[in-house]
């Protein structure tokens, strides 16, 4: 795995770090492939309950594609198709990751950074963070899936404003749009993301994961929804040891110890 993507594990909280701070964590094809491998590994790890995605250096989350790599990674029609297929697959895996995901946004979140952040379940940023999708300044086309994900988070009107103007939005504007869940002082972004992750991880995993799946199903057309799976996940919660533990902990006035089964 490239050293431009780092993985960490702190108890039940896992982390994927985009580690190219000298380029504001711009992402190359090799980095996207490493992210995909990390996602697969963490998904298969039953000990992981929450995943945080972040950028190294404190100046940027992700600032889009590494343009310096275009001559080697996107110089031909076939190479462009391969690059696009890879990024599409990774975005899809982040969105469909079965456990809660948090985007820890330090500083700049540009282009592909915004696209990646809205694949996550929750987003926390610093007061100095800035957001933009400059596609209209570059003449780039932007596909349905990326626009649909953004519109699901901020709504159609703000989606159009973000794309039409191609300007940078500050953290408060992002909060008003609903693009981020929380805005905290820049120095506290990492601590806040971890606090959120640990709070989620302390709750019943079967409940949390089922709510994620069902909420994502609400964004699909009615005919595409897997209602059987939704019902099965709810039934699994009520059949679990954790449901028994939750009731007992409530009656005994103590913190529950959930095991995810």
PEFENNOR-V792748 format. One record per pair of residues at least 24 apart in sequence whose ideal C-beta (glycine too) atoms are under 10 Angstrom apart, sorted by the first residue. I is the first residue (numbers start at 1). J is the second residue. If there is no record, write none. Layout:
BEGIN
[[I/J] [I/J]]
END
This chain:
BEGIN
[[1/30] [1/31] [1/33] [1/34] [1/35] [1/37] [1/38] [1/41] [2/28] [2/30] [2/31] [2/33] [2/34] [2/35] [2/37] [3/34] [4/28] [4/30] [4/31] [4/34] [4/35] [4/56] [4/66] [5/30] [5/31] [5/32] [5/33] [5/34] [5/35] [5/36] [5/37] [5/38] [5/56] [6/34] [6/38] [6/54] [6/56] [7/34] [7/35] [7/37] [7/38] [7/39] [7/41] [7/42] [7/51] [8/52] [8/54] [9/42] [9/45] [9/47] [9/48] [10/50] [10/52] [10/194] [10/197] [10/198] [11/47] [11/48] [11/49] [11/50] [11/197] [11/198] [11/201] [12/45] [12/46] [12/47] [12/48] [12/49] [12/50] [12/99] [12/197] [12/198] [12/200] [12/201] [12/202] [12/205] [12/260] [13/48] [13/49] [13/50] [13/51] [13/52] [13/102] [13/193] [13/194] [13/196] [13/197] [13/198] [13/200] [13/201] [14/38] [14/39] [14/41] [14/42] [14/43] [14/45] [14/47] [14/48] [14/49] [14/50] [14/51] [14/52] [14/53] [14/99] [14/101] [14/197] [15/42] [15/48] [15/50] [15/51] [15/52] [15/53] [15/54] [15/102] [15/104] [15/190] [15/193] [15/194] [15/197] [16/41] [16/42] [16/51] [16/52] [16/53] [16/54] [16/94] [16/101] [17/52] [17/53] [17/54] [17/55] [17/56] [17/57] [17/104] [18/53] [18/54] [18/55] [18/56] [18/57] [18/60] [18/61] [18/62] [18/63] [18/113] [18/116] [19/54] [19/55] [19/56] [19/57] [20/55] [20/56] [20/57] [20/60] [20/62] [20/63] [20/66] [21/55] [21/56] [21/57] [21/58] [21/59] [21/60] [21/107] [22/56] [22/57] [22/59] [23/57] [23/60] [23/63] [23/64] [23/66] [23/67] [23/68] [23/69] [24/55] [24/57] [24/59] [24/60] [24/61] [24/62] [24/63] [24/64] [24/66] [24/107] [24/108] [24/109] [24/110] [24/113] [25/54] [25/55] [25/56] [25/57] [25/59] [25/60] [25/61] [25/62] [25/63] [25/64] [25/66] [25/106] [25/107] [25/108] [25/109] [25/110] [25/113] [26/60] [26/62] [26/63] [26/64] [26/65] [26/66] [26/67] [26/68] [26/69] [26/110] [26/111] [26/112] [26/113] [27/55] [27/62] [27/63] [27/64] [27/65] [27/66] [27/69] [27/87] [27/90] [27/111] [27/112] [27/113] [27/116] [28/65] [28/66] [28/67] [28/68] [28/69] [28/70] [28/72] [28/73] [28/83] [29/65] [29/66] [29/69] [29/72] [29/73] [29/74] [29/79] [29/82] [29/83] [29/86] [29/87] [30/66] [30/69] [30/73] [30/86] [31/62] [31/65] [31/66] [31/69] [31/90] [32/65] [32/66] [32/73] [32/83] [32/86] [32/87] [32/88] [32/89] [32/90] [32/91] [32/112] [32/116] [33/86] [33/89] [33/90] [34/90] [35/86] [35/87] [35/90] [35/91] [35/93] [35/94] [35/116] [36/86] [36/87] [36/89] [36/90] [36/93] [36/94] [38/90] [38/93] [39/89] [39/90] [39/93] [39/94] [39/96] [39/97] [39/101] [40/93] [42/97] [42/99] [42/101] [43/93] [43/96] [43/97] [43/98] [43/99] [45/99] [46/99] [46/205] [46/260] [46/261] [47/260] [48/97] [48/99] [48/201] [48/205] [49/99] [49/100] [49/197] [49/198] [49/200] [49/201] [49/202] [49/203] [49/205] [49/208] [49/209] [49/258] [49/260] [50/99] [50/100] [50/101] [50/102] [50/121] [50/122] [50/193] [50/194] [50/196] [50/197] [50/198] [50/199] [50/200] [50/201] [50/202] [50/205] [50/208] [51/94] [51/97] [51/98] [51/99] [51/100] [51/101] [51/102] [51/120] [51/121] [51/197] [52/100] [52/101] [52/102] [52/103] [52/104] [52/120] [52/122] [52/124] [52/190] [52/193] [52/194] [52/196] [52/197] [53/94] [53/97] [53/101] [53/102] [53/103] [53/104] [53/105] [53/116] [53/117] [53/119] [53/120] [53/123] [53/193] [54/102] [54/103] [54/104] [54/105] [54/106] [54/124] [54/189] [54/190] [54/193] [55/103] [55/104] [55/105] [55/106] [55/107] [55/108] [55/109] [55/113] [56/106] [57/106] [57/107] [58/106] [58/107] [58/126] [58/186] [58/187] [58/189] [58/190] [59/106] [59/107] [59/108] [59/128] [59/186] [60/105] [60/106] [60/107] [60/108] [60/109] [60/110] [60/113] [60/129] [60/130] [61/103] [61/104] [61/105] [61/106] [61/107] [61/108] [61/109] [61/110] [61/113] [61/114] [61/116] [61/117] [61/123] [61/125] [61/126] [61/129] [61/131] [61/189] [62/103] [62/105] [62/108] [62/109] [62/110] [62/111] [62/112] [62/113] [62/114] [62/115] [62/116] [62/117] [63/107] [63/108] [63/109] [63/110] [63/111] [63/112] [63/113] [63/114] [63/132] [64/108] [64/109] [64/110] [64/111] [64/112] [64/113] [64/114] [64/115] [64/116] [64/132] [64/133] [64/134] [64/135] [64/138] [65/111] [65/112] [66/112] [84/143] [87/112] [87/115] [87/116] [87/146] [88/143] [88/145] [88/146] [90/116] [90/119] [91/115] [91/116] [91/118] [91/119] [91/145] [91/146] [91/149] [92/119] [92/145] [92/149] [93/119] [94/118] [94/119] [94/120] [94/121] [95/119] [95/120] [95/121] [95/145] [95/149] [95/216] [95/219] [96/212] [96/213] [96/216] [97/121] [97/212] [98/205] [98/209] [98/210] [98/212] [98/213] [99/200] [99/201] [99/205] [99/208] [99/209] [99/212] [100/196] [100/197] [100/200] [100/201] [100/203] [100/205] [100/208] [100/209] [100/211] [100/212] [101/197] [101/212] [102/181] [102/182] [102/192] [102/193] [102/194] [102/196] [102/197] [102/200] [103/180] [103/181] [103/193] [104/189] [104/190] [104/191] [104/192] [104/193] [104/194] [104/196] [104/197] [105/129] [105/130] [105/131] [105/171] [105/174] [105/179] [105/180] [105/183] [105/189] [105/193] [106/186] [106/187] [106/189] [106/190] [106/193] [107/186] [107/189] [108/132] [108/168] [109/133] [109/168] [109/169] [109/171] [109/174] [109/179] [109/180] [110/134] [110/168] [111/135] [111/138] [111/140] [111/142] [112/146] [114/146] [114/149] [114/150] [114/153] [114/162] [114/169] [114/174] [114/179] [115/142] [115/143] [115/145] [115/146] [115/147] [115/149] [115/150] [116/146] [116/149] [117/149] [117/150] [117/153] [117/174] [117/179] [117/180] [118/146] [118/148] [118/149] [118/150] [118/151] [118/152] [118/153] [118/154] [118/179] [119/145] [119/146] [119/149] [119/153] [120/153] [120/181] [121/181] [121/200] [121/208] [121/211] [121/212] [121/215] [121/216] [122/180] [122/181] [122/182] [122/193] [122/196] [122/197] [122/200] [123/153] [123/174] [123/175] [123/178] [123/179] [123/180] [123/181] [123/182] [123/183] [123/193] [124/180] [124/181] [124/182] [124/183] [124/184] [124/188] [124/189] [124/190] [124/191] [124/192] [124/193] [124/194] [124/195] [124/196] [124/197] [125/170] [125/171] [125/174] [125/175] [125/179] [125/180] [125/181] [125/182] [125/183] [125/184] [125/186] [125/189] [125/192] [125/193] [126/171] [126/180] [126/183] [126/184] [126/185] [126/186] [126/187] [126/188] [126/189] [126/190] [126/192] [127/170] [127/171] [127/172] [127/175] [127/183] [127/184] [127/185] [127/186] [127/187] [127/188] [127/189] [128/170] [128/171] [128/183] [128/185] [128/186] [128/187] [128/189] [129/169] [129/170] [129/171] [129/172] [129/174] [129/175] [129/180] [129/183] [129/186] [129/189] [130/167] [130/168] [130/169] [130/170] [130/171] [130/173] [130/174] [131/162] [131/167] [131/168] [131/169] [131/170] [131/171] [131/173] [131/174] [131/177] [131/179] [131/180] [132/162] [132/165] [132/166] [132/167] [132/168] [132/169] [133/159] [133/162] [133/163] [133/165] [133/166] [133/167] [133/168] [133/169] [134/163] [134/165] [134/166] [134/167] [134/168] [135/162] [135/163] [135/166] [136/162] [136/163] [136/164] [136/165] [136/166] [136/167] [137/165] [137/166] [137/167] [138/166] [148/219] [149/219] [150/177] [150/179] [152/216] [152/218] [152/219] [153/177] [153/178] [153/179] [153/180] [154/178] [154/179] [154/180] [201/258] [202/255] [202/256] [202/257] [202/258] [203/242] [203/246] [203/256] [203/258] [204/237] [204/240] [204/241] [204/242] [204/243] [204/245] [204/246] [204/256] [204/258] [204/259] [204/260] [205/237] [205/240] [205/242] [205/258] [205/259] [205/260] [205/261] [206/233] [206/234] [206/236] [206/237] [206/238] [206/239] [206/240] [206/241] [206/242] [206/243] [206/258] [206/259] [206/260] [206/261] [207/233] [207/234] [207/236] [207/237] [207/240] [207/242] [207/243] [207/246] [207/258] [207/260] [208/237] [208/258] [208/260] [209/233] [209/236] [209/237] [209/260] [210/234] [210/235] [210/236] [210/237] [211/237] [236/261]]
END
